[in-house]
Amino acid sequence: MRKILAERLFPVDTLRLLASERSAGQRLAFGGRQIPVEVLDDDSFEDIDIALFSAGSSVSARYAQAAVDAGAVVIDNTSHFRMDDEIPLVVPEVNAYKIADHAHRGIIANPNCSTIQMVVALKPLYDAAGITRIVVSTYQSVSGAGRRAMEELGKQTAALFNSQEVECEQFPHQIAFNCIPHIDSFLPDGYTKEEVKMVQETRKILDDPEIRITATAVRVPVFCSHSESINVETRTKLSAGDVRAILREAPGVLLQDDPQGNDYPLATQATGKDATYVGRIREDDSVENGINLWVVADNLRKGAALNAVQIAEILIRDYH
Ligand SMILES: O=C(O)C/C=C/c1cccc(C(=O)O)c1C(=O)O
């Protein structure tokens, strides 16, 4: 969040960093200063205009309303408010008009990272030809599970190269040189919460409860950026050429589709960048009006902090 705010020259008069007792007292760099981390409490939001929450659903549940009551607009990066009918779930390139509704509750929800990159790529196709069905498989980097998960991938990789035992603390199984089809907890129907988030959030963001969607979310031994294989069925026919022409002009999308030149989206290239990269575009003739896409984005930037700051930029531009 701090890095994105600084990079985009967001007009911050005062930055207040709030966290638990465990983190209080640290100092973190911003704007050429070392900002002290303060303990979050109900009185932390006096004179705050915008409160960016990213400390887990329980913290958002406990403190978001206190921020709103103090006059702030909350942009919440957790799932707590995402499916609340009174709270807009926003990806600026897709449904920025929903931000105007924030007056209802003073809270705007940031979607799940895997949902964000998918709707950035699919919204232009939805507008051009309608979408009836989406089948998505994700290849999610370990950074989505946090710093300790990234450290675990590194440690396991080193251990294996040194013929040592691996320790599995952040994931149920070894993640190094492995794929784990288990992100967040399993539900009784066999889906994970991550997969259900993608289905429910996509329908809300596209404002279309009828889209048939199914997802399989997989953790892969990649440090940063999420990749997605997306099969989409459109209402009217789009050729691969039509899709390229549409996405070439789409907001937030960078087309990277020259397979003969070995040029297609890669997690290593997307990391640290703001764009949602789309390639491997091809027609799927196993169904009527089918298209396959490969979509990659930095899950910590567009998948989280960048999307939240873009919402804040719209707030101060259009609704200050
Ligand atoms: O693991 C990933 O790659 C994405 C994880 C997202 C996540 C992890 C813990 C809690 C949440 C949550 O807010 O519920 C979320 C989210 O949906 O943004």
PDBQT file of the ligand as one rigid body, heavy atoms in Angstrom, charges set to zero:
ROOT
HETATM    1  O1  LIG A 401      -4.164 -17.041  -1.119  1.00  0.00    +0.000 OA
HETATM    2  C1  LIG A 401      -4.280 -16.255  -2.101  1.00  0.00    +0.000 C 
HETATM    3  O2  LIG A 401      -3.600 -16.310  -3.145  1.00  0.00    +0.000 OA
HETATM    4  C2  LIG A 401      -5.317 -15.148  -1.991  1.00  0.00    +0.000 C 
HETATM    5  C3  LIG A 401      -5.777 -14.999  -0.583  1.00  0.00    +0.000 C 
HETATM    6  C4  LIG A 401      -6.704 -14.136  -0.247  1.00  0.00    +0.000 C 
HETATM    7  C5  LIG A 401      -7.167 -14.036   1.149  1.00  0.00    +0.000 A 
HETATM    8  C6  LIG A 401      -6.443 -14.660   2.187  1.00  0.00    +0.000 A 
HETATM    9  C7  LIG A 401      -6.917 -14.594   3.485  1.00  0.00    +0.000 A 
HETATM   10  C8  LIG A 401      -8.107 -13.931   3.779  1.00  0.00    +0.000 A 
HETATM   11  C9  LIG A 401      -8.799 -13.314   2.756  1.00  0.00    +0.000 A 
HETATM   12  C10 LIG A 401     -10.072 -12.635   3.096  1.00  0.00    +0.000 C 
HETATM   13  O3  LIG A 401     -10.135 -11.407   2.995  1.00  0.00    +0.000 OA
HETATM   14  O4  LIG A 401     -11.028 -13.325   3.441  1.00  0.00    +0.000 OA
HETATM   15  C11 LIG A 401      -8.328 -13.331   1.441  1.00  0.00    +0.000 A 
HETATM   16  C12 LIG A 401      -9.076 -12.620   0.339  1.00  0.00    +0.000 C 
HETATM   17  O5  LIG A 401     -10.096 -13.153  -0.127  1.00  0.00    +0.000 OA
HETATM   18  O6  LIG A 401      -8.640 -11.515  -0.059  1.00  0.00    +0.000 OA
ENDROOT
TORSDOF 0
